[in-house]
Amino acid sequence: MPDVVPDTMRVAVYLNNADIRVEERSVPRIGAGEILVRIRASGICGSDVMEWYRAPKAPIVLGHEVAGDIVEVGEGVGNLAVGQRVVVSHHVPCNECELCLAGDHTACETLHTTNFDPGGFSEYVRVPALQTERGVLVLPDSVDYEAGTFVEPLGCVVRAQQRAGVREGSTVLVVGSGISGLLHIRLALAKGAGRVFATDVSSYRLDFARRSGAAEAFDALAAGDQLPDLLREANDGRLADLVMLCTGAPSAIDQGLACLESGATFVFFAPPPPEKPLQMPMVELWRREVIVRTAYGAAPYDLEVALELIESGAVRVDDLITHRIGLDEIVEGFRLVAEADESVKVIVEP
């Protein structure tokens, strides 16, 4: 029996991490080529709690790691139907510009300006025609809504590792063991990395890193400047072939850069705060031919790969969910994610 769509819905309006207000709004009306999705689960992303990134856009309804049910289908939508369980990408590329044609889809201006209406911390979202056409994935029966919320974050990890070139037998160091870092550990191992090491400042998250397959998980505070020595001791005298930075803390950046083998790759998966100028040992990096690159977002193909990894069990995600909350508890959810201590994945269930 299809859902009866109400006239109004509840949304969580973000002002800052400590001020998120649940309000009532009209359910969006869809047009030709669009769909309406009832949100069943929406993950809180680490980027959602970066106030320097989010607050300037406030008031705004955030939430982009979503899974739900199609409850309305607009004229001309032929490949989707009411009742299907789906994940929806908030950003999609144009597939026509020079960047897209070169494979740099997540640098595409269209990708950076598209979104659904409103964000995923709401009961319903209107999916515009472009996203309906190329940003909707139907969930297999074996993948529930909660696992579906991992498609977007894992897709970002898939893209980062593909572009960084994770090689079979290589040594990977994941700096920061939040949800992104844990997904990086699991995917690197699934791709055949020889050894994966991790760091964090939280013993809670270090335990998750070990449970995710890290050969060793180092307390970043306790290790300090000795982290390279500890890594060599645990890795037969070698440093890392790839360092994946999953936290923007300046001290973490310094530690990661110090753990690079010559010819290694350093990936900014998480950015440092803009108010803190970043100093890098460029002469040393130049001399040792280190590659430094960034990774932003996921293209539709990356999301397809992520869903396949989740469906096959190659990358397990269900055991990373530590908290499930309703919209009325969303401020507490943001606190848990922002404090980055005793939580991993917080799921909002509107």
C-alpha positions, 0 to 999 in steps of 0.5 A: 500500500503506497504511503499517503503523502501529507501536506506538511512535514518536519525538518531540522533547520541548522543554524550552528552545531548547537542550534538546530530547530525542528520546524514544520514545512509544506511537503515539496511538490514535484514536477516533470522528471522528478520524484518525491522520497520519504526519508527513512534514514539519514547519516550525520556526516563529519562535514555536517559538523564543520561549522566554518563550512556550514554556518555561513550557509545557514539557515539550512536543512542539512543531510546528504547520506540518505535512504528512503522510499519513492512515494511520488513519481513525476511525468516522464520518469520511466525507470523508477516507480512508487514503492522502490527503496532508494539512495539518492545522491545530493550532487551529480555532475553534468557529464559534458564539461571538460572536467567530466570528460577528463574523469574529474567529475567531482570538480564539475561546477554542476556537481557543486551546485546541485542538491535535493530539496530540502536536505536529508534531515527531513521527512521528505525530499524532492529530487530534481530531474537531473538527480532523478536521471543520474543520482538514484540507486535502487537498494537491493533487497539485502541492503536495508535503509541504514546500510544505504546511508553508507553508499555516499560516504563509502563512494567518497572513499572509493573515489579517493582510493581509486585516484590515489592508487591503492596498490596490492601489498602496499602500506596504508596509514589512515590518519583519523579513525572516524567513520571515513577513516574506518571505511578507508581501512576496510576498503584498503584491505578489501583492495589488497593492501598489505598492511593498514595502520591507523591513528586517532586521539580517541581510545574508543575509535582506536578500538574500532580501527583495530576491529576494522582490520588495522594492523596497529592503531596508534594513539596520536597524542601519545605518539607525537613526533615518534609516530614515524619510528613507531610505524617503522617498528611495526612495519619492517622498517618502512613508512607508508606508501599512502597516507589518507588524512581523515581529520583536518587537525594541523598536528595530524597533518604534520604526523601524516607528512612525517610518515611518508616513504619516498615516492608515496602519496598523501591525500587530503580527504579531510581539509584543515580549517581555513583560518589555520594556515597550512605549512608543508615541508615542500623542499623535502616533499619535492626531493623525495617525489611525494605526491600530494593530492585532494579528494572531494565527493563521489561521482555516480559511478563511485556510488554504484561501486560502493553499493556493490561493495556493501551488497557483497559484504566486501566492506561491512558497514552495519557494525559501524552504527553506534547511535540511532536518533529521531529528528528531535534528538538531532542536536545531541547527534551533532554533539556526538559527531562533533566531539568525535569521541564515543561515537562512530556513525550516527543515523537520524531516522525521521 
